[in-house]
Amino acid sequence: MVEQTIKCPSCGSDIPLTEALSGQIKEGLRSEYELKAKQQELELRKREEEIKKRASELEVSKKSVDEMVARKLATERVRFSEEARKKALEQVDTELRDLREERASKEKLLDESRKKELELLRRNRQIEEEKKALEIESARKLDAEREKIKQSALEMFSEEHRLRDLEKDKKIADMLRNIEELKRRGEQGSQQNQGEVLELDLEAMLRARFPVDVIEPVAKGVRGADIIQRVYARAGQLCGSIAWESKRTKAWNDEWVTKLKDDQREMKAELAVIVTEALPKGITAFGQMDGVWITTVALAGCVADTLRENLTQVSLARLSAVGKNEKMEAIYNYLSGPEFRQRVEGIVEAFRAMREDLEAEKRAMMRIWAKREKQIERVTTNTTGMYGDMQGIIGSTLPEIKLLELAAGDDGEFTD
């Protein structure tokens, strides 16, 4: 058995170990280890008790913290619910105020709309009354113009009755010669010359009918209508203008309307009229096409009278309604509507009927005059012949009749 040794810590020499010494050392080490184990066990128990104590304290602290948190949560919940209630009340209050303001605004708008509706109804009634008054005034003026035409026709007839037969024959012969001359010139002249004749005739007619107005022919080569008529009232204020275009052709052309409308806009004229011998389809004597009035040469004067009268009436209405856009709009709608066109058609148709009646009466009177002239001629011839026979039988003892003597002398001179 190998002997166990240990080294000396001081000298470093080996010291042999015996069983007794090693047993003693082992016993010492064992007791030391047991003591240390007991101490460690006691420390572990103490630590375990401290841990348990700390755990119980933590449990108590946790319960107190939970209670505190619960109390704080309850308090915050109450505070939050109170704040939410306050906010809800404030929001409801705000919405109620908005609703009240909105209701007040709507009531104010409703009152304003009712006031505007009442004002509109009042203006409509006023416009209707003015419209009726304008129609009555137009009817009165139309009756007055008819009476004037009638009086002028009667005066013309009475004047013609006073004319001598010789003057009548001379005028008729002159008229026939003039008609033949004009017909010859018209047949020989070019289409341009014929148009210029119609334009000059239209210009002369407008100047004769409306001495107060300014009639301005448009120069050749200048873009525009043939004639511009500036209408003036008796007081001197400008009422508007009418653009006149004359056409003397055998066929109608729709482009005339478009060109005249462009000229009307450029001249800033209120009305535009085409005087033509060839009418478009759908128009027999006069009518309106795309805002342009179209008439024959025979009815040009009647249409001019009517359009000028309505233009002056519109101007007077415009002057009396300065600042009243509603009236102007109503008048414009009236002028551009079918009612005005129908009234103008009625007026022109009345003028045309009166003109036809006048021509018929004139032809009838000329026929009656010719018949009476032949009758008077036969009576004069027979009376003169009877006077001559009696003078041949009785001789100079027959009383002298100067008128028959003159007639016989004239007759003898004519036969010679």
Residue pairs with C-beta under 8 A, 6 or more apart in sequence:
3 16
3 17
4 16
4 17
4 22
5 14
5 15
5 16
5 17
6 14
6 15
6 17
7 13
7 14
7 15
8 14
8 15
17 25
123 326
123 327
127 326
127 327
127 330
130 317
130 327
131 330
131 334
134 313
134 317
137 313
138 309
138 310
138 313
138 343
141 309
142 347
142 350
145 305
146 350
146 354
149 354
153 358
153 361
157 361
157 365
160 168
160 365
163 171
165 369
165 373
168 369
186 194
186 197
189 197
191 248
191 249
194 248
195 246
195 247
195 248
197 248
198 246
198 247
198 248
198 275
198 297
199 217
199 226
199 227
199 246
201 297
202 226
202 227
202 244
202 246
202 275
202 297
202 300
203 215
203 217
203 227
205 300
205 301
205 304
206 213
206 215
206 227
206 229
206 244
206 304
207 215
209 301
209 304
209 305
210 229
210 231
210 304
210 308
212 232
212 233
212 234
213 229
213 230
213 231
213 232
213 308
214 229
214 230
214 232
215 227
215 228
215 229
216 227
216 228
216 229
216 230
217 226
217 227
218 224
218 225
218 226
218 227
218 228
223 263
223 266
224 243
224 263
224 266
224 267
225 243
225 244
225 245
225 260
225 263
225 264
225 267
225 269
225 272
226 244
226 245
226 246
227 243
227 244
227 246
228 241
228 242
228 243
228 244
228 267
228 269
229 241
229 242
229 243
229 244
229 304
229 308
230 238
230 240
230 241
231 238
231 239
231 240
231 241
231 242
231 308
231 311
231 312
231 315
232 238
232 239
233 239
233 312
233 315
233 316
237 315
237 319
238 315
239 311
239 312
239 314
239 315
239 316
240 269
240 270
240 271
240 311
240 314
240 315
241 267
241 268
241 269
241 270
241 271
242 269
242 270
242 271
242 272
242 273
242 304
242 307
242 308
242 311
243 260
243 263
243 264
243 267
243 269
243 271
243 272
243 273
244 273
244 275
245 256
245 260
245 263
245 272
245 273
245 274
245 275
246 274
246 275
246 276
247 256
247 274
247 275
247 276
247 277
247 278
248 276
248 277
249 276
249 277
249 278
250 277
250 278
251 278
252 276
252 278
252 279
252 280
252 281
254 280
256 274
256 276
257 274
257 289
257 290
257 292
257 294
258 290
260 272
260 274
260 292
261 272
261 290
261 291
261 292
263 269
263 272
264 271
264 272
264 292
270 311
270 314
271 293
271 307
271 311
272 291
272 292
272 293
273 292
273 293
273 294
273 295
273 300
273 303
273 304
273 307
274 292
274 293
274 294
274 295
275 295
275 296
275 297
275 300
276 294
276 295
276 296
276 297
277 296
277 297
279 285
279 294
279 296
280 289
280 294
283 289
283 294
285 295
285 296
285 299
285 348
285 349
285 352
286 293
286 294
286 295
286 296
286 299
286 303
286 345
286 348
287 293
287 294
287 345
288 294
288 341
291 336
293 303
293 307
295 303
295 348
298 352
298 355
299 348
299 351
299 352
302 347
302 348
302 351
302 352
302 355
303 344
303 348
305 351
306 344
306 347
306 348
306 351
307 344
310 335
310 340
310 344
314 331
314 335
317 327
317 331
318 328
318 331
321 327
321 328
321 331
334 340
380 407
383 404
384 404
384 407
384 408
384 411
387 398
387 401
387 404
387 408
388 408
390 398
391 398
